[in-house]
Amino acid sequence: MIDVKVLRSDPDRVRASQRARGASESLVDDLLLADQTRRDAIARFEELRAAQKDLGRQVAKASPEERAALLSRTKELADLVKKADASRNEVDAAFDEQLKEVANLLGDGVPTGGEDDFVVLETRRTPRDFAAEGFTPRDHVELGQLLGAIDIERGAKVSGSRFYYLTGVGAQLELALVNLAMNLATENGFTPVIPPALVKPRAMEGTGFLGQAASDVYRLEADDLYLVGTSEVPLAAYHSDEILDADALPLRYVGYSPCYRREAGSHGKDTRGIFRVHWFDKVEMFVFCDPADAHAEHQRLLGWEKQFIDSLEIPYQVQELASADLGLSAARKYDCCAWVPTQQRYREITSTSNCTEFQARRLNIRARFPDGTGPVATLNGTLCALTRMIVMLLENHQQADGSVRVPAALQPYLGGRTELTPKP
């Protein structure tokens, strides 16, 4: 959640951020009113509690004749204090719930606009000219069938639409990508983690996934647990309710986990293949750091994403997303979007978000800094979303005979294989 001090001292900044996101500005006025009600309730409780303590001191000093009247007043005051305390807790909880509806404050210079208003920061590698090479590229579904790597028909038979099996070299390719990604991360100081894929509501809410993204989340009602859509959730909650050592920051973790998404609102989009599915595996980077270092850490995360994609020799763009296309928690977000030859366009394969102190406030994650204890900053970055990366590898490195060239960086993780060949 945002800092209450900012809400009180600079509500126009909060309004401007909400407006740029396409979110409610009136929520800010409602919050200011709720905050005043909350502060009044706290003041009333403290006033009555002080009177109660003072009366207690009077009783201790009173004569027997005075004590009976004072004890009667003590009982009345105790009842008033109890009611004031309940009222204070009630309005305080209501205020907190309202505050959680406000999105993180946008970073300076974030582009204004919606999904199509991103800014291209960089384009790396030139897409292949398949026409000049003399053949029409196959899509990843056809290539996956030729290689015996992807079985969508049986995935649908067993689990329904947007499910699949990775078989043979498809399964090997996923494991190779996981190992390449985890090695890159650990070489850069990340601690590898295999986190739980089922979490309690607080973990999901604390990371901001029960707000505008709630319709995309799978919930196990009988257990009151959620299936995570990204290991960002359990990694963020890992240090919930803890006070960290500021000298140990940044803490960098890299998680490997399954991810589950309803893909609500995607009816009719990417129905062919494994680009947009209900379940996939992912290697995710997550960082806890000093808020003063968050911007620099965000650039580092983007750099590691680029390093990984570069190693796979895939053409891509780096895009900065516009204000109304950011999730609840992100103050700034970059996407890396790879070229899909059969679609003739760039599609998202990684993203990295600077969530500043927003998630840490919700999850009560703090550190002891020289100027006092305060919330840390959290950042996340996809290193490898496995199904999408497999799509990009197959389509961009395919050859005329249906085989697929294996980039040099991936060859050691595939037993030295230089190409994937169609099944006889």
N, C-alpha and C positions, 0 to 999 in steps of 0.2 A: 504494500500500500504506500501511498505517498506520505511525505512528512507533513504532519498536522501543522507544523510551524509555517510551512509554505502556504498552506490553505489559508491560514489566518493573516499572514503578512502580505501575501501577493496573490489574492484570489483571481486576479485578471490573468495571471500566467497559467493558472489551472484551467480557466475558461478557454483561453486561447488553445491550449493543448487538446482539450476535449473537442473544441470546434474543428481543429485540423484533422482529428481522427474521425469526424463525423459522429461523435458521441454527444450525449446530453450535456449542455451547458447549465441548464436549470438545476442539475444535480449539485452543482457547486453552491448555489444559493440555499438549497435544502440542507446541505451539509453545514453551512455557516450557521443557520438557524439551529440545527441539531447540536452543533458544538456549543452554542450559547446556552441552550437548554441543559446540556450535559454539565457545563461549568457552573451553572446556577444550582444544579442538583448537588454537585460536589460541595459547593460553598454552603448550601443549606445543611448538608450532613455534617460538615466540619464545625459549623456554628453550634448545632445541637450537641455534637460530641464534646465540644469544649465546655458547653453549659453543663453537660452531664458530669464531666470530670470536676468542674468547679463545685457542683452540688455535692458530689462525693466528699470533697474536702470539708464542706460546711457541715455535713452529717457527722464527720469524725470529730469536729470541734463543738458540736451543738450540745446544749443542755438536754436533760431527759424531756423537759417540757417542749422544747423546740423540735426534738428529733422526730416525733410522730408525724408532724406536718411535713417535715422535709422528706421523710421516707415515702410519704404519699406522693409528693412531687417527684421523687426519684423514679417511682414506678411509672408515672405518666410520661416522664422524659425518656425513660428507657423504651417505651412503646413508640414514641415519636422518632427516636434514633433508629430503631429497627425499621420503621417504615421509610425513613429517609435513606437508609442504607439500601433497602430493596429498590427504591425509586432510582437512586444513583446507579446501581448495577444495571437496572433495566435500560435507562437512557444511554448508559455507557455502551452496552452491548448493541443497542440499536444504532448508535453512531458508528461503531466499528463495522457493522454490516453495511451501512451506507457508504462508508469510506472505501470498502473493498470494491465497490462498483466503479470507482474512479480509476481510469487507466493510468499507467505510468506517465510521467511528464516527458514529452518529446525532447530529444537532444537538440542542441542548437544546430540549425542548418539542415534538418531533415526535410527532404522534398515534400511539398504539399500536394495532396491528391490521392487518387485511389489506385486500384490494381494495375492500371495501365500507365501510371505516371512515375514509374521507377526511372532512375538515372543510371545509364551505363557508364561505369567507371573505367572499365578495361575490357578488351577483347583479346584473348590469347589463343594462338594457333589458327590457321586457316582451314576451314572445312574442306574435305576432299571433293574433287570434281569427278564424280563417278561417271558422268557422261564422257568426259575426256578419257577415262580409263576403259570405256567401252562396255559398261554393263549398268543395269538398273539395280540399285541396292535393295536387298530384302529387308523386311522389318524383323525385329527381334523375335517375334512369334515364329515366323518361318525358319529363321536361323536356329532358334531353340529346338524346333522339331527336327531339323536336319542333323543337329549335333546330338540329339537325344538328351538335351539339357533342361528343357522346360516342358511340363505336361499340364496344360491348362484344362484340358477336357476332363481328366480324372480329378483335378482339383475342384472343379465345379460339381462333379458327380458326388464327391465326398463331403464338400463343405459349402457349396453354392458359388454364386458369382463372385468375382474378385478374389478367388483363392487359386492356388497353383501348387504343383510339386516341382522342386528342383531335383533333377535326377542326373546320375553319371557326372559328366564334366560340369554340369550346372551346379551341383552340390559342391564339387571340388573348387569351382570358381568362387563360390561364396566364401568357403573356408580360406582360400588363398587371399582374398580381399580383406577378410577379417584380420588375418595374421599380418599382412602388409600394413594395414591401418594401425593396429595395436603396436607394432614395432615402431612405426613413425612416432606415435604419441609417447611411448615410453622413452624413446631416445631424446625426446624433448622435455622430459621431466614429469610426465603424467603418471599417476598411480593407476594401474589397471583395476577395474571393478566389474564384477558380474552382479548387478543389483536385482532385487525382486521385481517382477513384472506386475505384481498385485500390490496395491497400496491403499492405505486408509484415506477417508475423505479429506483429512487435513492436509495430507501431502499434495493431493490433487488441487485443492483449493488454494493452498499456499503458493503454488507455482502459477496460478492464474488460469487453470484449465477447467474450472467449473463456472466460469462466467460466460463470455460469448462463445467459447468452444465446447460448452457442455453437451451440445447435441451430437458431437463427434466422438463422445467417450462411451466405452462399454462399461456397464456397471453390473456387478453380481449382487443383486438385491438381498438374497438370503444371507450373505456374509457381510454386507455393507463394505465391499471392497471394489476397487476400480482396476481395470486393466490399463496399463500405461500406454499412451500413444508415443512416448519417447522416454528414454532413460534419464532425460533431464529431470523428470519428476522425482524418482527415488534418489538421484544424486543430489538434487537441491535439498531434499528433506533429510539427507544423511546427517547433517549437523544441526538440525532443528533443535531449538531450546538450548543451544550451547553458546558458551563464550570462548572464542578462539584466541590463540596467542597471536597478536599482531605481527610478531617477529617471524612467525612460521608462514605468513602469507607471501605470495599466493599459494593456495592449495589447489592443485590441478588433478582432476580425475578423468579417466577415460572409461566409459561404460559400454559393454556389449550386451544387448538385450533384444528380445522380441518387442515389437510395437504393434498396437492394435488401434485401428481407426474405423469408425463407421462410414467415413467419407460422406457424411450428410451434405446434401446440396450438390453432390457431384453426379446426379442422375444423368446418364447419357454421355458423360465425359470419360475419355480414356478407358472405354469398356473393353478394348482389345489388349490382351497382353498383361504384363506385370508392372506397368508404370504406376498405376493407381490401384492399390489393393487394400484389403482389410487387415492383412497381417504381413509384416516384413521384419527383417532383422536390421539392426543399425549399430554403428560404432559412434558414440557421442562424447564430445569433450565438454567438461564442466569445470568452472573456475570460481573460487571464492577469493576475493582480493580486497585490498584497501580501496575505498571509493575513489581516491585520488588517482589510482592507477588503472581504473576501469577502461578509459578510452584507449590507452596504450595496449592493455591486455586484449581488447577487442580487435585491434589491428593484428596482434600476434595470432589470434585464433583464425582470422581470415587468411593470414599468411600460411598457416599450417594446412588449411583446407586447399589453398592454391597449390602448395607443394605436393599434396597427395594427388590432386587431379592432374597436375603437370607430369607426375611420374607415370601416369597411365596414358599419356599422350593423347588426350581428348581435347578437342576445341571447346572453348567455353567463354562466357562473359561473366564479369563481376558486376552486379547490380545493387544499387542502394534503393531500398523500398520506400515508397511514399507513405505519408502519415496515416492515411486511412486503411493501409494494407498491413499495419503492424498489429501483432497480438496485444493483449491486455498488458503484458508485463514488459514488453520491449520498448526501450527508449530510442533505439536505433537498430537497424537490421540490414545485413548484407546477404544476398543470395548469389551463389555460383550456379549458373545455368549452362548446361552442356548442349551441344548441337546434336539434334536428332535428324540424320540424313533423310529418313523416309517421311518426316513431317516438315522438313525445311524450316525449322525454327529452333530456338533455344528453350530448354525446359529446366526447371529447378532441380538440382541434385543435392546441394548443401545449403545451409543457412547458418548464420551466426548472429546472435542477439546480445546486446548489452542491456541487461535488466536493472542496472544501477542498484539501488538499495531496496527496490520494490519488493522482490521476493523475500529478501532477508528480513524485512519488517514483518511480513505476514507469517514467516516461519520462526521468528524470534532468534535469528542468528546474528551474534554480535562478536566484537573483538575488543580487547583492551588496547586502545590507542594512547599515545602520549598525552592527548588532551581529554581523555576519558573514554568510557565504554560506549560504543555505538554500533549501528548495523554495518555489515560488510556489503560489498557489491557482489552480484552473481552474474556470470556470463555463460552462455552455452554455444556450442558449435557442432554441427554435423561433420564428422570426418568421412563416414561412408554409409549411405543408405543403400543396402545391398542390392535390392531389386532394381532400383534406378541405375545404379552403377553397372550392373550386368547388362541392362538395356543399352547403355552408352558404349560399353566395350564391344558388344556383339555388332552393333550397327556401324560404329565408326571404324572398326578394324576388320570388317568382313572382306573377303576376297571373292573373285568371280565364281569360283567353284563351290562356294558355300562354306569354306573353311574360315577361321577367324585367327588373325595374327595375335599373339600374346605379347604385350609390351615387355620390354627387358626387365623392368622393375618387378613384374609379377612372375616372371619365369622361375625364379628360385622357389617360389611357393607352389608351383605346379610341377615339381619334379624336373625342372629344366625344359619343360615343353615350350616350343617356340610357336606352335599353332594348335588350334583345336580343329579337328577334322570331322566331316560328316560321318555318321554311322553307315556301314555298308548296307 
